[in-house]
């Protein structure tokens, strides 16, 4: 049977334990960096891969995992999905000089 269109790599064995450990390490606080500096700080109940398996990296080490709140996790997941969707080569059209601008 060909793949069933699975989009994410399977989680490693013992994931619930890894997940609990990361949440504890990060104090159950969202680690998302906000533009003003510092972190989001909302209560976190998600553990996210900083570098997603979809980008060819399968890194379940603590260094690649962080706690995120649901909102930021959804934001990031959405951005990754649209980055994939927009990964098509873009056909750049050369800018044309407007004939009306010629002397
Ligand atoms: Zn957050």
Backbone and ligand atoms as CSV (ligand in chain L), in Angstrom:
chain,resi,resn,atom,element,x,y,z
A,1,UNK,N,N,0.856,-1.206,0.000
A,1,UNK,CA,C,0.000,0.000,0.000
A,1,UNK,C,C,0.888,1.250,0.000
A,2,UNK,N,N,0.636,2.144,-0.898
A,2,UNK,CA,C,1.375,3.407,-0.851
A,2,UNK,C,C,0.994,4.197,0.396
A,3,UNK,N,N,1.796,5.209,0.712
A,3,UNK,CA,C,1.530,6.017,1.901
A,3,UNK,C,C,0.143,6.634,1.848
A,4,UNK,N,N,-0.434,6.857,2.993
A,4,UNK,CA,C,-1.790,7.383,3.051
A,4,UNK,C,C,-1.781,8.891,3.195
A,5,UNK,N,N,-0.767,9.510,2.650
A,5,UNK,CA,C,-0.709,10.954,2.716
A,5,UNK,C,C,-0.398,11.465,4.103
A,6,UNK,N,N,0.377,10.682,4.833
A,6,UNK,CA,C,0.751,11.127,6.170
A,6,UNK,C,C,1.651,12.360,6.040
A,7,UNK,N,N,1.322,13.394,6.778
A,7,UNK,CA,C,2.039,14.659,6.628
A,7,UNK,C,C,3.104,14.847,7.681
A,8,UNK,N,N,2.985,14.156,8.787
A,8,UNK,CA,C,3.969,14.363,9.845
A,8,UNK,C,C,4.659,13.053,10.166
A,9,UNK,N,N,5.891,13.134,10.551
A,9,UNK,CA,C,6.645,11.942,10.933
A,9,UNK,C,C,6.048,11.382,12.210
A,10,UNK,N,N,6.123,10.085,12.364
A,10,UNK,CA,C,5.605,9.495,13.614
A,10,UNK,C,C,6.405,9.972,14.799
A,11,UNK,N,N,5.739,10.109,15.916
A,11,UNK,CA,C,6.433,10.545,17.127
A,11,UNK,C,C,7.227,9.374,17.685
A,12,UNK,N,N,8.317,9.692,18.363
A,12,UNK,CA,C,9.178,8.620,18.869
A,12,UNK,C,C,8.504,7.845,19.987
A,13,UNK,N,N,9.031,6.648,20.227
A,13,UNK,CA,C,8.577,5.866,21.381
A,13,UNK,C,C,8.846,6.672,22.643
A,14,UNK,N,N,7.942,6.597,23.578
A,14,UNK,CA,C,8.147,7.313,24.828
A,14,UNK,C,C,7.847,8.791,24.711
A,15,UNK,N,N,7.146,9.196,23.637
A,15,UNK,CA,C,6.839,10.614,23.428
A,15,UNK,C,C,6.103,11.235,24.608
A,16,UNK,N,N,5.097,10.554,25.173
A,16,UNK,CA,C,4.399,11.191,26.312
A,16,UNK,C,C,5.349,11.570,27.434
A,17,UNK,N,N,6.377,10.728,27.624
A,17,UNK,CA,C,7.315,11.038,28.701
A,17,UNK,C,C,8.216,12.218,28.312
A,18,UNK,N,N,8.663,12.220,27.029
A,18,UNK,CA,C,9.486,13.335,26.549
A,18,UNK,C,C,8.698,14.635,26.677
A,19,UNK,N,N,7.448,14.564,26.237
A,19,UNK,CA,C,6.573,15.722,26.240
A,19,UNK,C,C,6.429,16.288,27.662
A,20,UNK,N,N,6.183,15.383,28.601
A,20,UNK,CA,C,6.015,15.817,29.991
A,20,UNK,C,C,7.302,16.449,30.507
A,21,UNK,N,N,8.438,15.886,30.070
A,21,UNK,CA,C,9.711,16.414,30.554
A,21,UNK,C,C,9.968,17.818,30.014
A,22,UNK,N,N,9.634,18.042,28.742
A,22,UNK,CA,C,9.853,19.359,28.139
A,22,UNK,C,C,8.941,20.388,28.800
A,23,UNK,N,N,7.680,20.006,29.031
A,23,UNK,CA,C,6.752,20.935,29.684
A,23,UNK,C,C,7.270,21.314,31.068
A,24,UNK,N,N,7.812,20.322,31.759
A,24,UNK,CA,C,8.331,20.601,33.095
A,24,UNK,C,C,9.568,21.496,32.993
A,25,UNK,N,N,10.451,21.179,32.041
A,25,UNK,CA,C,11.672,21.976,31.866
A,25,UNK,C,C,11.332,23.442,31.618
A,26,UNK,N,N,10.299,23.661,30.773
A,26,UNK,CA,C,9.946,25.025,30.392
A,26,UNK,C,C,8.919,25.640,31.350
A,27,UNK,N,N,8.643,24.936,32.437
A,27,UNK,CA,C,7.762,25.476,33.461
A,27,UNK,C,C,6.316,25.626,33.012
A,28,UNK,N,N,5.901,24.809,32.021
A,28,UNK,CA,C,4.537,24.887,31.485
A,28,UNK,C,C,4.205,26.296,31.022
A,29,UNK,N,N,5.232,26.960,30.464
A,29,UNK,CA,C,5.066,28.333,29.992
A,29,UNK,C,C,5.475,28.380,28.521
A,30,UNK,N,N,4.688,29.072,27.707
A,30,UNK,CA,C,4.968,29.186,26.279
A,30,UNK,C,C,6.291,29.902,26.053
A,31,UNK,N,N,7.170,29.267,25.277
A,31,UNK,CA,C,8.527,29.787,25.069
A,31,UNK,C,C,8.644,30.619,23.789
A,32,UNK,N,N,7.543,30.887,23.155
A,32,UNK,CA,C,7.570,31.638,21.898
A,32,UNK,C,C,8.209,33.009,22.100
A,33,UNK,N,N,9.172,33.332,21.240
A,33,UNK,CA,C,9.819,34.643,21.345
A,33,UNK,C,C,8.885,35.696,20.747
A,34,UNK,N,N,8.602,36.696,21.520
A,34,UNK,CA,C,7.759,37.762,21.011
A,34,UNK,C,C,8.621,38.911,20.508
A,35,UNK,N,N,8.035,39.725,19.665
A,35,UNK,CA,C,8.798,40.774,18.981
A,35,UNK,C,C,9.422,41.751,19.961
A,36,UNK,N,N,8.800,41.925,21.110
A,36,UNK,CA,C,9.289,42.887,22.092
A,36,UNK,C,C,10.442,42.334,22.918
A,37,UNK,N,N,10.889,41.104,22.608
A,37,UNK,CA,C,11.885,40.437,23.428
A,37,UNK,C,C,11.178,39.649,24.502
A,38,UNK,N,N,11.860,38.669,25.079
A,38,UNK,CA,C,11.196,37.836,26.055
A,38,UNK,C,C,10.319,36.801,25.374
A,39,UNK,N,N,9.502,36.161,26.178
A,39,UNK,CA,C,8.689,35.066,25.666
A,39,UNK,C,C,7.221,35.355,25.904
A,40,UNK,N,N,6.389,34.545,25.229
A,40,UNK,CA,C,4.934,34.701,25.306
A,40,UNK,C,C,4.451,34.627,26.752
A,41,UNK,N,N,4.833,33.538,27.474
A,41,UNK,CA,C,4.508,33.429,28.887
A,41,UNK,C,C,3.123,32.891,29.209
A,42,UNK,N,N,2.318,32.612,28.179
A,42,UNK,CA,C,1.011,31.999,28.433
A,42,UNK,C,C,1.210,30.551,28.896
A,43,UNK,N,N,0.232,29.998,29.613
A,43,UNK,CA,C,0.339,28.582,30.002
A,43,UNK,C,C,0.469,27.699,28.764
A,44,UNK,N,N,1.456,26.819,28.764
A,44,UNK,CA,C,1.715,25.967,27.612
A,44,UNK,C,C,1.219,24.558,27.875
A,45,UNK,N,N,0.560,23.981,26.888
A,45,UNK,CA,C,0.206,22.562,26.999
A,45,UNK,C,C,0.554,21.806,25.719
A,46,UNK,N,N,1.425,22.406,24.905
A,46,UNK,CA,C,1.854,21.753,23.677
A,46,UNK,C,C,3.375,21.679,23.682
A,47,UNK,N,N,3.900,20.628,23.090
A,47,UNK,CA,C,5.344,20.544,22.882
A,47,UNK,C,C,5.574,20.461,21.379
A,48,UNK,N,N,6.406,21.360,20.903
A,48,UNK,CA,C,6.589,21.532,19.463
A,48,UNK,C,C,8.036,21.272,19.077
A,49,UNK,N,N,8.219,20.783,17.857
A,49,UNK,CA,C,9.571,20.668,17.300
A,49,UNK,C,C,9.942,22.008,16.682
A,50,UNK,N,N,11.022,22.601,17.143
A,50,UNK,CA,C,11.449,23.880,16.571
A,50,UNK,C,C,11.709,23.709,15.084
A,51,UNK,N,N,12.479,22.688,14.748
A,51,UNK,CA,C,12.673,22.341,13.344
A,51,UNK,C,C,11.789,21.141,13.069
A,52,UNK,N,N,10.803,21.355,12.231
A,52,UNK,CA,C,9.796,20.327,12.013
A,52,UNK,C,C,10.326,19.190,11.158
A,53,UNK,N,N,9.798,18.000,11.407
A,53,UNK,CA,C,10.202,16.825,10.622
A,53,UNK,C,C,9.893,17.026,9.140
A,54,UNK,N,N,8.908,17.875,8.839
A,54,UNK,CA,C,8.549,18.117,7.444
A,54,UNK,C,C,9.705,18.755,6.673
A,55,UNK,N,N,10.622,19.419,7.377
A,55,UNK,CA,C,11.746,20.031,6.677
A,55,UNK,C,C,12.930,19.070,6.590
A,56,UNK,N,N,12.669,17.791,6.772
A,56,UNK,CA,C,13.711,16.791,6.551
A,56,UNK,C,C,14.540,16.479,7.780
A,57,UNK,N,N,14.233,17.137,8.881
A,57,UNK,CA,C,14.977,16.897,10.108
A,57,UNK,C,C,14.090,16.092,11.048
A,58,UNK,N,N,14.649,15.075,11.627
A,58,UNK,CA,C,13.877,14.228,12.533
A,58,UNK,C,C,14.552,14.255,13.888
A,59,UNK,N,N,14.470,15.390,14.530
A,59,UNK,CA,C,15.239,15.628,15.737
A,59,UNK,C,C,14.306,15.729,16.934
A,60,UNK,N,N,14.299,14.684,17.751
A,60,UNK,CA,C,13.451,14.696,18.948
A,60,UNK,C,C,14.268,14.982,20.197
A,61,UNK,N,N,15.434,15.594,20.017
A,61,UNK,CA,C,16.259,15.907,21.184
A,61,UNK,C,C,15.667,17.104,21.924
A,62,UNK,N,N,16.012,17.197,23.194
A,62,UNK,CA,C,15.471,18.273,24.018
A,62,UNK,C,C,15.744,19.643,23.406
A,63,UNK,N,N,16.910,19.775,22.746
A,63,UNK,CA,C,17.293,21.073,22.197
A,63,UNK,C,C,16.357,21.509,21.082
A,64,UNK,N,N,15.682,20.551,20.452
A,64,UNK,CA,C,14.792,20.877,19.346
A,64,UNK,C,C,13.332,20.942,19.779
A,65,UNK,N,N,13.095,20.801,21.076
A,65,UNK,CA,C,11.718,20.792,21.578
A,65,UNK,C,C,11.504,21.955,22.528
A,66,UNK,N,N,10.293,22.523,22.456
A,66,UNK,CA,C,9.961,23.584,23.395
A,66,UNK,C,C,8.470,23.578,23.660
A,67,UNK,N,N,8.104,24.172,24.771
A,67,UNK,CA,C,6.703,24.247,25.146
A,67,UNK,C,C,6.073,25.466,24.485
A,68,UNK,N,N,4.871,25.270,23.950
A,68,UNK,CA,C,4.141,26.382,23.346
A,68,UNK,C,C,2.700,26.366,23.840
A,69,UNK,N,N,2.091,27.531,23.868
A,69,UNK,CA,C,0.659,27.580,24.134
A,69,UNK,C,C,-0.061,27.131,22.861
A,70,UNK,N,N,-1.339,26.798,23.007
A,70,UNK,CA,C,-2.083,26.277,21.861
A,70,UNK,C,C,-2.100,27.280,20.717
A,71,UNK,N,N,-2.258,28.539,21.065
A,71,UNK,CA,C,-2.381,29.574,20.028
A,71,UNK,C,C,-1.118,29.655,19.185
A,72,UNK,N,N,0.035,29.708,19.856
A,72,UNK,CA,C,1.291,29.817,19.105
A,72,UNK,C,C,1.601,28.535,18.337
A,73,UNK,N,N,1.217,27.408,18.921
A,73,UNK,CA,C,1.438,26.146,18.213
A,73,UNK,C,C,0.608,26.129,16.920
A,74,UNK,N,N,-0.622,26.557,17.017
A,74,UNK,CA,C,-1.480,26.620,15.820
A,74,UNK,C,C,-0.908,27.591,14.794
A,75,UNK,N,N,-0.448,28.733,15.270
A,75,UNK,CA,C,0.160,29.717,14.371
A,75,UNK,C,C,1.329,29.109,13.606
A,76,UNK,N,N,2.192,28.436,14.357
A,76,UNK,CA,C,3.405,27.877,13.761
A,76,UNK,C,C,3.039,26.771,12.786
A,77,UNK,N,N,2.120,25.902,13.193
A,77,UNK,CA,C,1.708,24.810,12.320
A,77,UNK,C,C,1.103,25.363,11.041
A,78,UNK,N,N,0.288,26.390,11.169
A,78,UNK,CA,C,-0.316,27.003,9.993
A,78,UNK,C,C,0.723,27.602,9.074
A,79,UNK,N,N,1.732,28.239,9.666
A,79,UNK,CA,C,2.767,28.864,8.853
A,79,UNK,C,C,3.585,27.803,8.121
A,80,UNK,N,N,3.866,26.685,8.814
A,80,UNK,CA,C,4.625,25.629,8.158
A,80,UNK,C,C,3.833,25.056,6.991
A,81,UNK,N,N,2.533,24.877,7.199
A,81,UNK,CA,C,1.704,24.324,6.127
A,81,UNK,C,C,1.683,25.259,4.932
A,82,UNK,N,N,1.559,26.560,5.185
A,82,UNK,CA,C,1.480,27.480,4.056
A,82,UNK,C,C,2.845,27.669,3.420
A,83,UNK,N,N,3.923,27.511,4.194
A,83,UNK,CA,C,5.264,27.591,3.602
A,83,UNK,C,C,5.453,26.469,2.601
A,84,UNK,N,N,4.910,25.301,2.937
A,84,UNK,CA,C,4.997,24.169,2.016
A,84,UNK,C,C,4.162,24.479,0.776
A,85,UNK,N,N,2.975,25.016,0.998
A,85,UNK,CA,C,2.084,25.302,-0.122
A,85,UNK,C,C,2.680,26.351,-1.051
A,86,UNK,N,N,3.471,27.241,-0.485
A,86,UNK,CA,C,4.029,28.324,-1.291
A,86,UNK,C,C,5.426,28.009,-1.817
A,87,UNK,N,N,5.834,26.764,-1.666
A,87,UNK,CA,C,7.198,26.399,-2.042
A,87,UNK,C,C,7.344,26.198,-3.549
A,88,UNK,N,N,6.274,26.435,-4.304
A,88,UNK,CA,C,6.385,26.307,-5.759
A,88,UNK,C,C,7.321,27.385,-6.313
A,89,UNK,N,N,8.024,27.063,-7.363
A,89,UNK,CA,C,8.887,28.092,-7.950
A,89,UNK,C,C,8.041,29.241,-8.487
A,90,UNK,N,N,8.443,30.437,-8.166
A,90,UNK,CA,C,7.666,31.577,-8.641
A,90,UNK,C,C,8.263,32.080,-9.942
A,91,UNK,N,N,7.383,32.430,-10.843
A,91,UNK,CA,C,7.873,32.931,-12.121
A,91,UNK,C,C,7.936,34.448,-12.041
A,92,UNK,N,N,9.131,34.953,-11.929
A,92,UNK,CA,C,9.286,36.397,-11.794
A,92,UNK,C,C,9.081,37.052,-13.162
A,93,UNK,N,N,8.201,38.038,-13.171
A,93,UNK,CA,C,7.994,38.741,-14.436
A,93,UNK,C,C,8.814,40.009,-14.443
A,94,UNK,N,N,9.578,40.271,-15.478
A,94,UNK,CA,C,10.369,41.499,-15.506
A,94,UNK,C,C,9.447,42.717,-15.535
A,95,UNK,N,N,9.825,43.709,-14.777
A,95,UNK,CA,C,9.014,44.921,-14.757
A,95,UNK,C,C,9.094,45.618,-16.113
A,96,UNK,N,N,7.924,46.021,-16.578
A,96,UNK,CA,C,7.927,46.721,-17.863
A,96,UNK,C,C,7.890,48.225,-17.627
A,97,UNK,N,N,8.643,48.932,-18.405
A,97,UNK,CA,C,8.604,50.388,-18.307
A,97,UNK,C,C,7.273,50.873,-18.871
A,98,UNK,N,N,6.644,51.760,-18.150
A,98,UNK,CA,C,5.372,52.283,-18.634
A,98,UNK,C,C,5.618,53.219,-19.805
A,99,UNK,N,N,5.011,52.928,-20.956
A,99,UNK,CA,C,5.306,53.749,-22.138
A,99,UNK,C,C,4.969,55.223,-21.907
A,100,UNK,N,N,3.992,55.478,-21.089
A,100,UNK,CA,C,3.590,56.857,-20.860
A,100,UNK,C,C,4.649,57.691,-20.140
A,101,UNK,N,N,5.643,56.997,-19.551
A,101,UNK,CA,C,6.664,57.718,-18.795
A,101,UNK,C,C,7.812,58.185,-19.694
A,102,UNK,N,N,7.812,57.713,-20.946
A,102,UNK,CA,C,8.905,58.110,-21.837
A,102,UNK,C,C,8.701,59.546,-22.315
A,103,UNK,N,N,9.769,60.275,-22.476
A,103,UNK,CA,C,9.661,61.665,-22.902
A,103,UNK,C,C,9.197,61.791,-24.357
L,1,ZN,ZN,ZN,2.302,31.533,23.306
